[in-house]
Amino acid sequence: MLQTEVKPAPYLNDPQVAIQLSNSPHKIFIGGRGVGKTTIIAEEIIKYYVAMPRGKISLNGLTYFHIRTKSLPPIIDHFERRGLYRGIHYFIGHKAPKKHNWPEPYAPPLDYTNCIHFINGFVVEFNSFDRPEMARSGSYDGMIFDECTRLKKSAIDADVLPANRGNRDRFGHLRFHHGTLFLGTMPLTPDGDWVFDYIDLANKFPSRYCYLEASALKNRRILGDMYFRDLKRVLPKIIYDLEVLNIRRIQNTNGFYPLLKSTVHGYIDSYEYSFIDEAENLSKCTTFDCRADKDCIGIEPLYISFDFGTTQNCMIVAQWSRSLNEFRIIRNFFVENQSLSVLVQLFIDHYKPKQNRYVYLYGGSDGNRRNDAASRDSYFDDVRQQLTNDGWEVQLRAELYEAHHMDKYQFWYKFLSGEYPSLPSFLINMNNAMETFFSMDNAPILPQEFKKDKSSERKKDQPRWKATDLSDAVDNLFYWLLSPLVGDQHPTNEMILLPGR
């Protein structure tokens, strides 16, 4: 039969062979980045495909988008290495055309949009963990979980695993029928530590459970030595150890912005004394607007970013000088136990004389929540309306979701290093945004998980500006705006043109 004519795998590394040779129906593999976890997924799918015509398994991941764009490409590549070709042996995203007259699974999906349909009627159905309840109505002969340490264990147990059922009369003779395969990297937070429970299960019931860990070094033959040299050079040690060498995290007291230094990223030459002297002589005033700010470029737009709260609201103001290749935080504002409108008015009053009245608006995803229970408008709506009423042109740039703490940490490590010409220099006004520097400089990492420690926001015995709120406002702007400019690239001496506004 055509569907069983599969070529031998051209090469499998030791961990991949160990998983293949294991007779345990329930397997979990925690491996470093690049060790070949997607090859293991492809091999598992092929195993089911050959042994279970008209069977159906689920491939579970973070989102449908992640499965289709991150997991599938290397799986498709490995299928080709094994002699299985798209459009000949399987179709993705739809059922095979009627002219092929291919059979369907015994329990066929009603919608093939998130499925792989094979020539013998076998199907792989994708399940997304942003909608885990969708698996409740399914019936599967096996399950694969990609990025398992980032999946919610409660959703796995309550929504997904109960659907691993049915067809015992057809495939019950196979030891791996209704098996599970979990694959992931070392957990970054305690939420993923449930995977280590499988160690005890594997020790007590080795015929049922297999647990394996491996560093990416086990795939050195495929990756090459340069892969490890490059990653070791550009990644922070804590990330390299976790995600490449597969070393379990230990208590970490490092700061969330470890490369931040006042001598490198701070400046104090920020006052336009000619204006200040003249204003003082004329009116004896002691408070000044943006005309007294030497670092405020009148013809350039402003970037503002918020951190919203019920008892506090804060914002930073920044400008991107492309001629100097600098992105500066030039001022911050914050209020406690006052409304958001009070904070915005502080900004309006200070920048009323500004020549260019164009502003890019950033903030956390919580800015899309209603400002209060009686209003239909969100925080962002209220900010935009108040600024528009004062003559500002506002462009909302905020994202609708929160970035992972590890992603932000890696970005800041690269950004603050100053080694990426694609990124502008980062600077903070130590006079008018000193509180922002303090907030960033005193933001630690939680001892037992890779997250910014935000416990300072709950302290009642210190001013709120000493907490991490302002650092969150910084993240909401710089990460979303600049992280696409660096991606996974390495430091280079080649200049890269920055995109226009």
Secondary structure, 3 states (H helix, E strand, C coil): CHHHCCCCCCCCCHHHHHHHHCCCCEEEEEECCCCCHHHHHHHHHHHHHHHCCCCEEEEEECCHHHHHHHHHHHHHHHHHHCCCCECCCEEECCCCCHHHCCCCCCCCCCCCCCEEEECCCCEEEEEECCCHHHHHHCCCCEEEECCHHHCCHHHHHHHHHHHCCCCHHHHCCCCCCCEEEEEECCCCCHHHHHHHHHHHHHHHCCCCEEEEEECHHHHHHHHCHHHHHHHHHHCCHHHHHHHCCCCCCCCCCCECCCCCCHHHHEECCCECHHHHHHHHHHHCCCCCCHHHECCCCCCCCEEEEEECCCCEEEEEEEEEECCCCEEEEEEEEEEECCCHHHHHHHHHHHCCCCCCCEEEEEECHHHHCECCCCCCCEHHHHHHHHHHHCCCEEEECCCCCCCCHHHHHHHHHHHHHCCCCCCCEEEEECCCCHHHHHHHHCCEECCCCCCECCHHHHCCCCCHHHCCHHHHHHHHHHHHHHHHHHCCCCCCCCCCCCCCC
